[in-house]
């Protein structure tokens, strides 16, 4: 459900927005030039007026840079496995296309050139391919292409919308969600083709598949029991386990690196808090417990921190904290709303 909010702000909103002219924000905060690949950066999206820009910031907040520089709307940053490139979607050329930017020199490469609308790029674990969405909302399909834009091919071909494509850690499968059967369910498909396999079977919606680090499980959010809660299932769809039983709407699960805990967002009375829980449902804790709206948790690859967005300073900015909720640190002070942090690989 909350995962759908990310898609709404991204592809769904973006499809109908302006493509003429360029919106360029002033430079704000610490700004650095092109960078070499370094571990533990965070990419995030700043929304400022009609614009969307992708920034990167170090985990200590000391270095920040605007990667996309205010050309149109830029969303959906995806790190390459080496952390030296970002793929993203943009409408700067009048149509939604996929670009790639090298962080060594900020040189951008346009990867798609079609009249169709493309978005939501996701690097494969080996960094040789990208999965992405093609088409209008309501009838999008999943495509693959090489990291340089070549060898484009369609992966899914069946009625209904498809979103939230997520590579398995071994790169052999892609999990995604589709409303093919009337409501949102989670499917998987081999990257070499074949028929997609439906993994969830319920009367409600199941969304936002997230593979565990070892590829043995998939966490997701679902309202199958009347309320949005966090679940996980085996990678073949068997034995779904409900982790949460809360009064709010739970969403955006993220695994810790050893696959033993999950962080997630819970919205109650109009504001979000971030919780952590063991995979057996025990030791659940509210680690923000703040009057502000906290959301979009992302566990760092080394397991030492959780990044999130919060409006505790007025507008949403990017923060990090220890997994127990201590040592909360503000990383950004930009004019716009900053959301959806994503860690670079180690």
Residue pairs with C-beta under 8 A, 6 or more apart in sequence:
1 205
1 207
1 221
1 223
1 228
1 249
1 251
2 221
2 228
2 249
2 251
2 252
2 265
2 267
2 295
3 164
3 207
3 208
3 221
3 251
3 252
4 207
6 340
7 120
7 163
7 164
9 47
9 75
9 339
10 75
10 76
10 89
10 119
10 120
11 75
11 76
11 89
11 96
11 117
11 119
11 120
11 133
11 137
11 163
12 137
14 52
14 73
14 75
14 89
14 91
14 96
14 119
15 96
15 117
15 136
15 137
17 50
17 73
17 91
18 50
18 91
19 72
19 91
19 92
19 93
19 94
19 95
20 94
22 70
22 71
22 72
22 92
23 49
23 50
23 51
23 70
23 71
23 72
24 69
24 70
24 71
25 46
25 48
25 51
25 53
25 66
25 70
25 335
25 336
27 66
28 333
28 334
28 335
29 64
29 332
29 333
29 334
30 62
30 63
30 64
31 64
31 65
31 66
32 63
32 64
32 65
33 65
33 106
34 103
34 104
34 105
34 106
35 56
35 63
35 65
35 103
35 104
36 84
36 103
36 104
37 82
37 83
37 84
37 103
37 104
38 58
38 83
38 344
39 83
39 344
39 345
39 346
40 58
40 59
40 300
40 301
40 302
40 343
40 344
40 346
41 56
41 57
41 58
41 59
41 83
41 343
41 344
42 56
42 57
42 58
42 59
42 298
42 307
42 318
42 320
42 331
42 341
42 342
42 343
42 344
43 54
43 55
43 56
43 67
43 77
43 79
43 86
43 341
43 342
43 344
44 54
44 55
44 56
44 57
44 77
44 309
44 318
44 332
44 338
44 339
44 340
44 341
44 342
45 52
45 53
45 54
45 55
45 74
45 75
45 77
45 338
45 339
45 340
46 52
46 53
46 54
46 55
46 66
46 334
46 336
46 337
46 338
47 336
47 337
47 338
47 339
48 334
48 335
48 336
48 337
49 336
50 73
51 70
51 72
51 73
51 336
52 73
52 74
52 75
53 66
53 67
53 68
53 69
53 70
53 74
53 336
54 66
54 67
54 68
54 74
54 75
54 77
54 86
54 88
55 64
55 65
55 66
55 67
55 332
55 334
55 338
56 64
56 65
56 67
56 86
56 103
56 344
57 63
57 64
57 65
57 318
57 331
57 332
58 64
59 300
59 305
59 320
59 331
60 329
60 331
61 329
61 330
61 331
61 332
64 331
64 332
67 74
67 77
67 86
67 101
67 103
67 106
68 74
68 88
68 90
68 101
71 90
71 92
72 90
72 91
72 92
72 93
73 90
73 91
73 92
74 88
74 89
74 90
74 92
75 88
75 89
75 90
75 119
76 87
76 88
76 89
76 119
76 120
76 121
77 86
77 87
77 88
77 342
78 86
78 87
78 88
78 121
78 122
78 123
78 130
78 342
79 85
79 86
79 123
79 342
79 343
79 344
79 345
80 86
80 87
80 123
80 127
80 147
80 345
81 123
81 124
81 125
81 126
81 127
81 345
82 127
82 345
83 103
83 344
83 345
84 102
84 103
84 104
85 100
85 101
85 102
85 103
86 100
86 101
86 103
87 98
87 99
87 100
87 111
87 121
87 122
87 123
87 130
88 98
88 99
88 100
88 101
88 121
89 96
89 97
89 98
89 99
89 118
89 119
89 120
89 121
89 132
90 96
90 97
90 99
91 97
93 110
95 114
95 115
95 116
95 117
96 117
96 118
96 119
97 110
97 111
97 112
97 113
97 114
97 118
98 110
98 111
98 112
98 118
98 119
98 121
98 130
98 132
98 149
99 108
99 109
99 110
99 111
100 108
100 109
100 111
100 147
101 107
101 108
101 109
102 108
102 109
109 148
109 149
110 149
111 130
111 145
111 148
111 149
112 118
112 132
112 145
112 149
112 152
114 134
116 134
116 135
117 134
117 135
117 136
118 132
118 133
118 134
118 143
119 132
119 133
120 132
120 133
120 163
120 164
120 165
121 130
121 131
121 132
122 130
122 131
122 132
122 165
122 166
122 167
123 129
123 130
123 147
123 167
124 130
124 131
124 167
124 171
124 191
125 167
125 168
125 169
125 170
125 171
126 171
127 147
128 146
128 147
129 144
129 145
129 146
129 147
129 191
130 144
130 145
130 146
130 147
131 142
131 143
131 144
131 155
131 165
131 167
131 174
132 142
132 143
132 144
132 145
132 165
133 140
133 141
133 142
133 143
133 162
133 163
133 165
134 140
134 141
134 142
134 143
134 154
135 141
137 161
138 161
139 159
139 160
139 161
140 161
140 162
140 163
141 154
141 155
141 156
141 157
141 162
142 154
142 155
142 156
142 162
142 165
142 174
142 176
142 189
143 152
143 153
143 154
143 155
144 151
144 152
144 153
144 155
144 191
145 151
145 152
145 153
155 174
155 189
155 191
155 193
156 162
156 176
156 178
156 189
156 196
158 178
158 180
158 196
159 180
160 178
160 179
160 180
160 181
161 178
161 179
162 176
162 177
162 178
163 176
163 177
163 178
164 175
164 176
164 177
164 207
164 208
164 209
165 174
165 175
165 176
166 174
166 175
166 176
166 209
166 210
166 211
167 173
167 174
167 191
167 211
168 174
168 175
168 188
168 211
168 215
168 235
169 211
169 213
169 214
169 215
170 215
171 191
172 190
172 191
173 188
173 189
173 190
173 191
174 188
174 189
174 191
175 186
175 187
175 188
175 199
175 209
175 211
175 218
176 186
176 187
176 188
176 189
176 209
177 184
177 185
177 186
177 187
177 206
177 207
177 208
177 209
178 184
178 185
178 187
178 196
179 185
180 187
181 198
183 203
183 204
183 205
184 205
184 206
184 207
185 198
185 199
185 200
185 201
185 202
185 205
185 206
186 198
186 199
186 200
186 206
186 207
186 209
186 218
186 220
186 237
187 196
187 197
187 198
187 199
188 196
188 197
188 199
188 235
188 237
189 195
189 196
189 197
197 237
198 237
199 218
199 233
199 236
199 237
200 206
200 220
200 222
200 233
200 237
200 240
202 222
202 224
203 224
204 222
204 223
204 224
204 225
204 226
205 222
205 223
205 224
206 220
206 221
206 222
206 224
206 231
207 220
207 221
207 222
208 220
208 221
208 251
208 252
208 253
209 218
209 219
209 220
210 218
210 219
210 220
210 253
210 254
210 255
211 217
211 218
211 235
211 255
212 218
212 219
212 232
212 255
212 259
213 255
213 257
213 258
213 259
214 259
215 235
216 234
216 235
216 259
217 232
217 233
217 234
217 235
217 259
217 279
218 232
218 233
218 234
218 235
219 230
219 231
219 232
219 253
219 255
219 262
220 230
220 231
220 232
220 233
220 253
221 228
221 229
221 230
221 231
221 250
221 251
221 252
221 253
221 264
222 228
222 229
222 231
223 229
225 242
227 246
227 247
227 249
228 248
228 249
228 250
228 251
229 242
229 243
229 244
229 245
229 246
229 250
230 242
230 243
230 244
230 250
230 251
230 253
230 262
230 264
230 277
231 240
231 241
231 242
231 243
232 240
232 241
232 243
232 253
232 262
232 279
233 239
233 240
233 241
241 279
241 281
242 281
243 262
243 277
243 279
243 281
244 250
244 264
244 266
244 275
244 277
244 281
244 284
246 266
246 268
247 268
248 266
248 267
248 268
248 269
249 266
249 267
249 268
250 264
250 265
250 266
250 275
251 264
251 265
251 266
251 267
252 264
252 265
252 295
252 296
252 297
253 262
253 263
253 264
254 262
254 263
254 264
254 297
254 298
254 299
254 306
255 261
255 262
255 299
256 262
256 263
256 299
256 303
256 323
257 299
257 301
257 302
257 303
258 303
259 279
260 278
260 279
261 276
261 277
261 278
261 279
261 323
262 276
262 277
262 279
263 274
263 275
263 276
263 287
263 297
263 299
263 306
263 323
264 274
264 275
264 276
264 277
264 297
265 272
265 273
265 274
265 275
265 294
265 295
265 296
265 297
266 272
266 273
266 274
266 275
266 286
267 295
270 293
271 291
271 292
271 293
271 294
272 293
272 294
272 295
273 286
273 288
273 289
273 290
273 294
274 286
274 287
274 288
274 294
274 295
274 297
274 306
274 308
274 325
275 284
275 285
275 286
275 287
276 283
276 284
276 285
276 287
276 306
276 323
277 283
277 284
277 285
278 284
285 324
285 325
286 325
287 306
287 321
287 323
287 324
287 325
288 294
288 308
288 310
288 321
288 325
289 325
290 310
290 312
291 312
292 310
292 311
292 312
293 310
293 311
293 316
294 308
294 309
294 310
294 312
295 308
295 309
295 310
295 339
296 307
296 308
296 309
296 339
296 340
296 341
297 306
297 307
297 308
298 306
298 307
298 308
298 341
298 342
298 343
299 305
299 306
299 323
299 343
300 306
300 307
300 320
300 343
301 343
301 345
301 346
302 346
303 323
304 322
304 323
305 320
305 321
305 322
305 323
306 320
306 321
306 322
306 323
307 318
307 319
307 320
307 341
307 343
308 318
308 319
308 320
308 321
308 341
309 316
309 317
309 318
309 319
309 338
309 339
309 340
309 341
310 316
310 317
310 319
311 317
313 330
313 333
315 335
315 336
315 337
315 338
316 337
316 338
316 339
317 330
317 331
317 332
317 333
317 334
317 338
318 330
318 331
318 332
318 338
318 341
319 328
319 329
319 330
319 331
320 328
320 329
320 331
321 327
321 328
321 329
332 338
